[in-house]
Structure formats: structure tokens, C-alpha cells
Amino acid sequence: MKRATLWPDDLLPDHCVPPPWPGREVRLDGTVTYVRETPATVPGAEPALYVHGLGGSAQNWTDLAGLLAGRLDGQAIDLPGFGRSEPGRRYTISSFAQRVIRWIEHSGRGPVHLFGNSLGGAVSVQLAAVRPDLVRTLTLISPALPFLDVRRSLQGRMLPLLAIPRGERLAAWRLAQRAPEAMAQQVMEACVADLSRISEQRRREALEEIRIRYEATHYAAAYVRTFRGLVSSFLRSYLPGSGSLWRLARAVRAPTLVVGGRHDRLVDVRVAPQTARVIPDSRLMILDGVGHVAQLEVPRLVARAVLALLAETGESAMRPDMAG
């Protein structure tokens, strides 16, 4: 593990708040996967793929993908059951990883620069470990790798729901009792350390995403079953066997950037440094005053670290500055 470096800020595009990138429905293996495209602004750009977290969507990557469009040709997918994608049959880390693998194969864009936030980070670690031929570099933002102290996550209060038969129905009922505006505010407060960093446009878009969740009859079941799959993967990681996410992380060979926020309320803040220690070729950036979704809260800073990673791995000759 080494310290992450930062690309010069003045080499990034000027600040703006782009609208969500255009998306399309793609039928893959009998179900619809929704994909957003962030076209590169230069010829010869390399492919990137962005994978969101639990309860998120491809829209979570709007700002970062735009900032990197001068280097990367981006796609962001909605995982099965989330965003605008149709529900899946299974909601485990392995099943999500297989879905992302199938997308990369279907699109013919591999190997890609792979990005994962939270749940998407765990999915991306598994993918990079089992299919290294599909991954050029790996960027993990608050990856949801295993930890057992539930007091270190707001999600810990959801654990009793997993013990209730058909807990999905109770989750759906609770969702229906809360106004979309209140739910959007609750999600923002859980994910973001400093809400002043989130523009009014992004807040409106978050509310629209919440409304989509309310209209999707499968959403509550997808959320609860995914959370159950994530917790199960955490428990298996501390038992003998080949399915441990920590063992898979040790097998990752792609150059990796790990980003964590010291004010993360959803993933134990000790996980990001541990991830960087376990992955052999890793760089770590821990951000003061930042929460669970650094790509939304401080996208320029994350973009600078990504561009420095690309430079270090031979993609550019310009020397980056050291990260603070």
C-alpha cells in the first residue's frame, strides 16, 4: 500500500453540474439492464465502467464520469433491481459480479477501468479477482468489504429485518409510510458528510430517483435481499473457505485506488485502509470531512486521484502532485 497522488486541479475541466448522462435499456440474458453513457471528449479514450452501491443507481456517477471524460469513455450500469434495471433472480455479491461480467462481455469493451462504490466496491473486488483479464485499473470508493461491528454503520439497525419472515413486505410498508421528500433527505444525510456540497440540481435528481423507487414494486424486496446477501458475505469472510471477500481482495492484481471518508456512516471507516493493505498494488486516500459517497461529495478530488493512478500506470507522462 502507498499514498495516493493527485493530478493537478487546473488540468481538470471547469466546474459545472451536468445533467444525468443519457441512458438506454439493454436486454441481456432475458432481462433489462439500464446503462448510462458518458461519451469521451477525446479520441482514443479507454473504457470505464461504474458500479453503484446498495440503493443507488448509475446516476450516482454523473459528476465523476464527466470529469474523467477527457480520459475515459464511461458507462454506468444499474444493478438488477435498482435504478431502472429489471429485478434479478438472486441478490448476492457473486450474482451481481456475474451480471457485470456479462455486461462487459456483451459490450465488448473489456478490459475496463472499473469503479465501485459501497456494494459496487465489493462486487468490483470479486470481479477483479476472478476475471483479471477484464480489469485495467480498479477504483474503490468506501467499498463495502466485511466488518462485524454493526455499531459502526447506520445499516446495523436494519439487521432485525433480516430475521423476520418476508421482511421485504415490512420494508415495503415502511417505505410507503414515508414521503419521498423525507426519504430523499434521510438518504442524503446518511451518505453525505457536508450537505452544502450537494447542489440543488443534485437534490432534485435524488428526489426523482426516490420517486422511481416508490413506483417499482420490486424495489423493497431487492433492497432487503441484497442487504441479506451482503451480510451473508461478511459472515462467510471470517470462516474457512474460498468465498471470503478478503481472500478475493488479496487475489486482485490490477493497480488499485482506495478512497475512504472519515465521516462515513454506512461502512466502518477502518475498512478502506484495510482494503488497501490487503490488495497488493494499492494506493490509499482518506478524506477528512467526507462521507460515504466521495464521488458525489468531492468529485474533483476523486477525479484527481484517478487521473494520477492512470498516469502512474503508464497512461500519461505528466507528474502528479502528492495527495494531502
C-alpha positions as CSV (number, residue, x, y, z in Angstrom):
1,M,0.0,0.0,0.0
2,K,1.2,3.5,-0.7
3,R,-0.2,7.0,-0.5
4,A,-2.4,8.2,-3.4
5,T,-1.3,11.0,-5.5
6,L,-3.3,13.9,-7.0
7,W,-3.4,15.2,-10.6
8,P,-3.2,19.0,-10.9
9,D,-6.6,20.5,-10.4
10,D,-6.1,23.1,-13.2
11,L,-5.9,20.3,-15.7
12,L,-9.5,19.2,-15.0
13,P,-12.5,20.7,-16.8
14,D,-14.0,23.8,-15.3
15,H,-16.6,23.3,-12.6
16,C,-20.1,22.6,-13.8
17,V,-23.2,20.5,-12.8
18,P,-24.1,18.4,-15.8
19,P,-27.5,16.7,-16.1
20,P,-27.6,12.9,-15.8
21,W,-25.9,11.3,-18.7
22,P,-28.3,9.7,-21.3
23,G,-29.3,6.1,-20.7
24,R,-30.8,3.2,-22.6
25,E,-32.3,-0.2,-21.8
26,V,-30.4,-3.2,-23.0
27,R,-31.9,-6.7,-22.9
28,L,-29.3,-9.1,-21.6
29,D,-29.9,-12.7,-20.8
30,G,-33.7,-12.1,-20.8
31,T,-33.9,-9.1,-18.5
32,V,-33.4,-5.4,-18.9
33,T,-30.2,-3.7,-17.7
34,Y,-30.2,0.1,-17.8
35,V,-26.9,1.7,-18.9
36,R,-25.9,5.4,-18.8
37,E,-23.2,6.6,-21.3
38,T,-20.7,9.3,-20.6
39,P,-19.0,9.8,-24.0
40,A,-15.3,10.6,-24.0
41,T,-14.4,14.1,-25.2
42,V,-11.2,13.0,-26.9
43,P,-10.5,10.2,-29.4
44,G,-8.8,7.1,-28.3
45,A,-10.2,7.2,-24.7
46,E,-10.2,3.9,-22.8
47,P,-13.4,2.3,-21.5
48,A,-14.6,2.7,-17.9
49,L,-17.4,1.1,-16.1
50,Y,-19.0,2.4,-12.9
51,V,-20.9,0.3,-10.4
52,H,-23.2,1.9,-7.8
53,G,-23.9,1.0,-4.2
54,L,-26.8,-0.5,-2.3
55,G,-30.0,1.5,-3.0
56,G,-28.1,3.7,-5.6
57,S,-28.1,3.9,-9.3
58,A,-25.9,4.7,-12.3
59,Q,-26.8,8.4,-11.7
60,N,-24.5,8.4,-8.7
61,W,-21.5,8.7,-11.1
62,T,-22.7,11.7,-13.1
63,D,-20.1,14.2,-11.9
64,L,-17.1,11.9,-11.7
65,A,-17.7,10.4,-15.1
66,G,-18.0,13.9,-16.6
67,L,-14.7,15.0,-15.0
68,L,-12.9,11.9,-16.4
69,A,-14.4,12.1,-19.9
70,G,-11.2,13.6,-21.2
71,R,-9.5,10.3,-20.5
72,L,-12.2,7.7,-20.2
73,D,-15.2,6.6,-22.2
74,G,-17.7,5.9,-19.4
75,Q,-20.6,3.6,-18.9
76,A,-22.5,3.2,-15.6
77,I,-25.0,0.4,-15.1
78,D,-28.0,-0.1,-12.8
79,L,-27.6,-3.4,-11.0
80,P,-30.6,-5.8,-11.1
81,G,-33.5,-4.5,-9.1
82,F,-32.1,-1.0,-8.8
83,G,-32.5,2.2,-10.7
84,R,-34.2,1.4,-14.0
85,S,-33.0,-2.1,-14.3
86,E,-35.4,-5.0,-14.0
87,P,-35.3,-7.3,-10.9
88,G,-32.9,-10.2,-10.8
89,R,-33.4,-13.8,-9.6
90,R,-30.6,-13.6,-7.0
91,Y,-29.1,-10.7,-5.0
92,T,-25.7,-11.8,-3.9
93,I,-22.3,-10.3,-4.4
94,S,-21.5,-13.2,-6.7
95,S,-24.6,-12.8,-8.8
96,F,-24.1,-9.1,-9.2
97,A,-20.4,-9.7,-10.2
98,Q,-21.5,-12.2,-12.8
99,R,-24.0,-9.7,-14.1
100,V,-21.3,-7.0,-14.5
101,I,-19.0,-9.6,-16.1
102,R,-21.8,-10.5,-18.6
103,W,-22.2,-6.8,-19.4
104,I,-18.5,-6.3,-20.1
105,E,-18.5,-9.3,-22.3
106,H,-21.7,-8.3,-24.1
107,S,-20.5,-4.7,-24.7
108,G,-17.1,-5.9,-25.9
109,R,-15.4,-3.1,-24.1
110,G,-13.1,-5.1,-21.8
111,P,-10.7,-4.7,-20.2
112,V,-12.2,-1.6,-18.4
113,H,-11.2,0.8,-15.8
114,L,-13.6,-0.4,-13.1
115,F,-15.1,1.8,-10.4
116,G,-17.2,0.6,-7.5
117,N,-18.8,2.4,-4.6
118,S,-20.0,0.6,-1.4
119,L,-21.8,-2.6,-2.5
120,G,-20.4,-1.8,-6.0
121,G,-17.0,-1.9,-4.4
122,A,-17.5,-5.4,-3.1
123,V,-18.8,-6.5,-6.5
124,S,-15.8,-4.9,-8.2
125,V,-13.3,-6.7,-5.9
126,Q,-14.9,-10.1,-6.7
127,L,-14.9,-9.3,-10.4
128,A,-11.3,-8.2,-10.4
129,A,-10.2,-11.3,-8.5
130,V,-12.0,-13.9,-10.7
131,R,-11.7,-12.1,-14.1
132,P,-8.4,-10.1,-14.0
133,D,-8.5,-10.1,-17.8
134,L,-11.5,-7.7,-17.7
135,V,-9.9,-5.0,-15.4
136,R,-7.3,-2.4,-16.3
137,T,-7.4,-0.5,-13.1
138,L,-9.7,-0.6,-10.0
139,T,-11.1,2.3,-8.1
140,L,-12.9,1.6,-4.8
141,I,-14.9,4.3,-3.0
142,S,-16.0,3.3,0.5
143,P,-16.0,-0.4,-0.5
144,A,-18.4,-2.5,1.5
145,L,-15.9,-5.1,2.4
146,P,-16.5,-7.2,5.6
147,F,-16.7,-5.8,9.1
148,L,-18.6,-7.2,12.1
149,D,-19.1,-4.2,14.4
150,V,-22.6,-3.2,13.5
151,R,-22.4,-0.1,15.7
152,R,-20.1,1.4,13.0
153,S,-22.9,1.6,10.4
154,L,-26.4,3.1,10.3
155,Q,-27.4,0.0,8.4
156,G,-27.0,-2.0,11.6
157,R,-30.5,-1.0,12.6
158,M,-31.8,-3.0,9.6
159,L,-30.4,-6.3,10.8
160,P,-33.6,-7.3,12.8
161,L,-35.5,-7.0,9.5
162,L,-33.5,-9.9,8.1
163,A,-34.8,-12.2,10.9
164,I,-38.4,-11.5,10.1
165,P,-40.1,-13.9,7.6
166,R,-41.0,-12.0,4.5
167,G,-39.2,-8.9,5.8
168,E,-39.5,-7.5,2.3
169,R,-43.2,-6.8,2.9
170,L,-42.5,-4.9,6.1
171,A,-39.8,-2.9,4.3
172,A,-42.3,-2.0,1.5
173,W,-44.8,-1.0,4.1
174,R,-42.3,1.3,5.9
175,L,-41.3,2.8,2.6
176,A,-44.9,3.6,1.7
177,Q,-45.3,5.4,5.1
178,R,-42.6,8.0,4.4
179,A,-42.9,10.9,1.9
180,P,-40.4,10.8,-0.9
181,E,-39.0,14.2,0.1
182,A,-38.3,12.9,3.7
183,M,-36.8,9.7,2.3
184,A,-34.5,11.7,0.0
185,Q,-33.3,13.9,2.8
186,Q,-32.7,10.8,5.0
187,V,-30.6,9.2,2.3
188,M,-28.6,12.3,1.7
189,E,-27.9,12.7,5.5
190,A,-26.8,9.1,5.8
191,C,-24.4,9.3,2.7
192,V,-23.0,12.8,2.7
193,A,-21.0,14.5,5.5
194,D,-21.4,18.1,4.3
195,L,-24.8,18.6,2.5
196,S,-23.7,22.1,1.4
197,R,-21.6,20.4,-1.2
198,I,-24.6,18.9,-2.9
199,S,-26.2,21.3,-5.5
200,E,-29.9,22.0,-5.7
201,Q,-29.9,20.2,-9.0
202,R,-28.5,17.0,-7.5
203,R,-31.0,17.2,-4.7
204,R,-33.9,17.3,-7.2
205,E,-32.4,14.4,-9.1
206,A,-32.1,12.4,-5.9
207,L,-35.8,13.1,-5.2
208,E,-36.7,11.8,-8.7
209,E,-34.7,8.7,-8.1
210,I,-36.6,8.1,-4.8
211,R,-39.9,8.5,-6.7
212,I,-38.8,5.8,-9.1
213,R,-38.1,3.5,-6.2
214,Y,-41.7,4.1,-4.9
215,E,-43.1,3.2,-8.2
216,A,-41.1,0.0,-8.5
217,T,-43.0,-2.8,-6.8
218,H,-39.8,-5.0,-6.6
219,Y,-37.6,-2.4,-5.0
220,A,-38.1,-3.2,-1.3
221,A,-37.5,-6.9,-1.9
222,A,-34.4,-6.1,-4.0
223,Y,-33.0,-3.9,-1.2
224,V,-33.7,-6.3,1.6
225,R,-32.5,-9.4,-0.3
226,T,-29.3,-7.5,-1.4
227,F,-28.6,-6.4,2.2
228,R,-29.1,-10.0,3.3
229,G,-26.7,-11.2,0.7
230,L,-24.1,-8.6,1.7
231,V,-24.4,-9.5,5.4
232,S,-24.0,-13.2,4.5
233,S,-20.9,-12.4,2.5
234,F,-19.5,-10.6,5.6
235,L,-20.0,-13.6,7.8
236,R,-18.5,-16.0,5.3
237,S,-15.5,-13.9,5.1
238,Y,-14.5,-14.8,8.6
239,L,-15.0,-18.5,8.1
240,P,-12.7,-21.0,6.3
241,G,-13.3,-21.3,2.6
242,S,-12.7,-19.7,-0.8
243,G,-15.6,-17.3,-0.7
244,S,-14.1,-14.7,1.6
245,L,-14.1,-11.2,0.2
246,W,-10.9,-10.6,2.0
247,R,-9.3,-13.6,0.3
248,L,-10.6,-12.4,-3.0
249,A,-9.1,-8.9,-2.4
250,R,-5.7,-10.5,-1.8
251,A,-6.0,-12.0,-5.3
252,V,-6.6,-8.7,-7.1
253,R,-3.7,-7.8,-9.3
254,A,-5.0,-4.6,-11.0
255,P,-3.5,-1.3,-9.9
256,T,-6.0,-0.1,-7.3
257,L,-7.1,3.2,-5.8
258,V,-9.0,3.0,-2.5
259,V,-10.9,6.1,-1.3
260,G,-12.5,6.4,2.1
261,G,-14.2,9.2,4.0
262,R,-13.5,9.7,7.7
263,H,-17.2,10.6,8.2
264,D,-18.6,7.5,6.5
265,R,-21.7,6.5,8.5
266,L,-22.5,3.3,6.5
267,V,-19.2,1.4,6.2
268,D,-16.8,1.1,9.1
269,V,-14.1,3.8,8.4
270,R,-11.4,1.2,9.1
271,V,-12.4,-0.8,6.0
272,A,-10.8,1.4,3.4
273,P,-7.3,1.3,5.0
274,Q,-7.7,-2.5,5.5
275,T,-8.7,-2.9,1.8
276,A,-5.6,-1.0,0.7
277,R,-3.4,-3.1,2.9
278,V,-4.8,-6.4,1.5
279,I,-4.8,-5.5,-2.2
280,P,-1.2,-5.9,-3.4
281,D,-0.9,-2.9,-5.8
282,S,-2.9,-0.3,-4.0
283,R,-3.0,3.4,-3.2
284,L,-5.0,4.9,-0.3
285,M,-6.7,8.3,0.0
286,I,-8.6,9.0,3.2
287,L,-10.6,12.2,3.1
288,D,-11.4,14.4,6.1
289,G,-14.9,15.7,6.4
290,V,-16.3,13.4,3.7
291,G,-18.9,10.7,3.9
292,H,-19.9,7.5,2.1
293,V,-20.1,8.8,-1.5
294,A,-17.0,10.8,-2.2
295,Q,-17.7,10.7,-5.9
296,L,-20.8,12.8,-5.2
297,E,-19.5,14.9,-2.4
298,V,-15.9,15.8,-3.7
299,P,-15.9,14.6,-7.3
300,R,-12.9,16.8,-8.4
301,L,-10.7,15.4,-5.6
302,V,-11.6,11.8,-6.5
303,A,-11.0,12.6,-10.2
304,R,-7.6,14.0,-9.5
305,A,-6.6,10.8,-7.6
306,V,-8.0,8.6,-10.5
307,L,-6.0,10.6,-13.1
308,A,-2.9,10.2,-11.0
309,L,-3.5,6.5,-10.9
310,L,-3.8,6.4,-14.7
311,A,-0.6,8.5,-15.0
312,E,1.3,6.2,-12.7
313,T,0.2,3.1,-14.5
314,G,1.6,4.4,-17.8
315,E,-1.3,6.3,-19.3
316,S,0.4,9.7,-19.2
317,A,3.8,11.3,-18.7
318,M,2.8,14.3,-16.5
319,R,3.9,14.2,-12.9
320,P,1.1,14.5,-10.4
321,D,1.2,16.3,-7.0
322,M,1.2,14.3,-3.8
323,A,-2.1,14.0,-2.0
324,G,-2.7,15.8,1.2
